[in-house]
Amino acid sequence: MPSIGKLAIKSKIWIVDEGANVVFGSGRLRILDAIARHGSIHSAAPELGMSYRAVWGKIKATEARLGQKLVTTKAGGKKGGGSELTPFAMSFLERFRELQEAVNLAADNLFRDRFFLEPTAVRAATSYQE
């Protein structure tokens, strides 16, 4: 990450629907990553510092806004239950990470281009010749 002394650029992206409701962002990404690692919403929730109900609510809201299933669940029992990401969810996560990387690279480049110029170059670029 480019920096000037103690300055650095940070950016955050999220996807919203036409009503400006969050569809997907870093929080949803963390939720799905935790479910993939733990194999269940119940086990992922404590890691996320959230209740099962809160995690499930965010998943259902995102699924409704995307019109696609993200997580499949199996009921518990003797063999136990579990949750796993759908193929759509895995593809969506990959594309979102690629988007994040592209946005971060673009932000880093813009920051470097605008702030790493020498002071004389900045003056020259902003002064007008008559």
C-alpha positions as CSV (number, residue, x, y, z in Angstrom):
1,M,0.0,0.0,0.0
2,P,1.5,3.3,-1.0
3,S,2.0,5.8,1.8
4,I,3.3,9.3,2.4
5,G,4.9,9.4,5.8
6,K,2.0,8.3,8.0
7,L,-0.6,8.7,5.3
8,A,-2.2,5.8,3.4
9,I,-5.3,5.2,1.3
10,K,-8.0,2.9,2.4
11,S,-11.1,1.9,0.5
12,K,-14.1,-0.2,1.1
13,I,-16.7,-1.4,-1.3
14,W,-20.1,-2.9,-1.0
15,I,-22.9,-3.8,-3.4
16,V,-26.4,-2.3,-2.9
17,D,-29.7,-2.8,-4.6
18,E,-31.9,-0.1,-6.2
19,G,-33.3,0.8,-2.7
20,A,-29.7,1.3,-1.3
21,N,-30.0,-1.9,0.8
22,V,-26.8,-3.7,1.4
23,V,-26.6,-6.8,-0.8
24,F,-23.0,-7.7,-0.2
25,G,-19.8,-6.3,1.4
26,S,-17.0,-7.2,3.7
27,G,-19.3,-8.3,6.5
28,R,-21.2,-10.7,4.3
29,L,-17.9,-12.0,2.9
30,R,-16.6,-12.7,6.5
31,I,-19.9,-14.5,7.2
32,L,-19.7,-16.8,4.2
33,D,-16.0,-17.4,4.8
34,A,-16.6,-18.5,8.4
35,I,-19.5,-20.8,7.3
36,A,-17.2,-22.4,4.7
37,R,-14.5,-22.9,7.3
38,H,-16.7,-24.2,10.1
39,G,-19.3,-26.1,8.0
40,S,-22.1,-24.6,10.0
41,I,-23.8,-21.3,10.8
42,H,-24.0,-22.3,14.4
43,S,-20.2,-22.7,14.7
44,A,-19.4,-19.7,12.6
45,A,-21.6,-17.3,14.6
46,P,-19.4,-17.1,17.7
47,E,-16.3,-16.4,15.7
48,L,-18.2,-13.5,14.1
49,G,-19.4,-12.2,17.4
50,M,-23.0,-12.6,16.2
51,S,-26.0,-14.7,17.1
52,Y,-27.1,-17.5,14.9
53,R,-30.3,-15.6,14.1
54,A,-28.3,-12.5,13.1
55,V,-26.1,-14.5,10.7
56,W,-29.0,-16.3,9.3
57,G,-30.9,-13.0,8.8
58,K,-28.1,-11.5,6.8
59,I,-27.8,-14.6,4.7
60,K,-31.5,-14.7,3.9
61,A,-31.6,-10.9,3.1
62,T,-28.7,-11.3,0.7
63,E,-30.2,-14.3,-0.9
64,A,-33.5,-12.4,-1.4
65,R,-31.7,-9.4,-2.9
66,L,-29.6,-11.6,-5.2
67,G,-32.4,-14.0,-6.1
68,Q,-30.0,-16.9,-5.5
69,K,-29.3,-19.4,-2.7
70,L,-25.9,-18.9,-1.0
71,V,-26.0,-21.5,1.7
72,T,-27.6,-25.0,1.9
73,T,-28.3,-26.5,5.3
74,K,-28.9,-30.0,6.7
75,A,-30.9,-30.4,9.9
76,G,-29.1,-31.8,12.9
77,G,-29.6,-35.2,14.4
78,K,-27.4,-38.2,15.3
79,K,-25.0,-37.5,12.4
80,G,-25.2,-33.7,13.0
81,G,-26.3,-30.9,10.7
82,G,-24.3,-28.4,8.8
83,S,-24.2,-25.7,6.2
84,E,-22.2,-25.3,3.0
85,L,-21.9,-22.7,0.4
86,T,-23.6,-23.2,-2.9
87,P,-21.6,-23.2,-6.1
88,F,-23.2,-19.7,-6.9
89,A,-21.9,-18.4,-3.5
90,M,-18.4,-19.7,-4.1
91,S,-18.3,-18.1,-7.6
92,F,-19.8,-14.9,-6.1
93,L,-17.1,-14.7,-3.4
94,E,-14.3,-15.2,-6.0
95,R,-15.7,-12.4,-8.2
96,F,-16.2,-10.1,-5.2
97,R,-12.6,-10.7,-4.1
98,E,-11.4,-9.9,-7.6
99,L,-13.4,-6.7,-7.5
100,Q,-12.0,-5.7,-4.2
101,E,-8.4,-6.3,-5.5
102,A,-9.1,-4.2,-8.6
103,V,-10.6,-1.4,-6.6
104,N,-7.7,-1.4,-4.1
105,L,-5.2,-1.4,-6.9
106,A,-6.9,1.5,-8.6
107,A,-7.2,3.4,-5.3
108,D,-3.5,2.8,-4.6
109,N,-2.5,4.1,-8.1
110,L,-4.7,7.2,-7.8
111,F,-3.3,8.0,-4.4
112,R,0.3,7.5,-5.6
113,D,-0.4,9.6,-8.8
114,R,-2.0,12.5,-6.8
115,F,0.2,12.5,-3.7
116,F,3.6,11.1,-4.6
117,L,4.5,14.0,-6.9
118,E,7.4,16.2,-5.9
119,P,6.2,19.7,-4.6
120,T,7.7,21.4,-7.7
121,A,5.9,19.0,-10.0
122,V,2.6,19.7,-8.2
123,R,3.2,23.5,-8.5
124,A,4.0,23.1,-12.2
125,A,1.0,20.9,-12.9
126,T,-1.4,23.4,-11.1
127,S,0.1,26.7,-12.4
128,Y,-1.3,28.3,-15.5
129,Q,0.9,29.7,-18.3
130,E,-0.3,33.0,-19.8
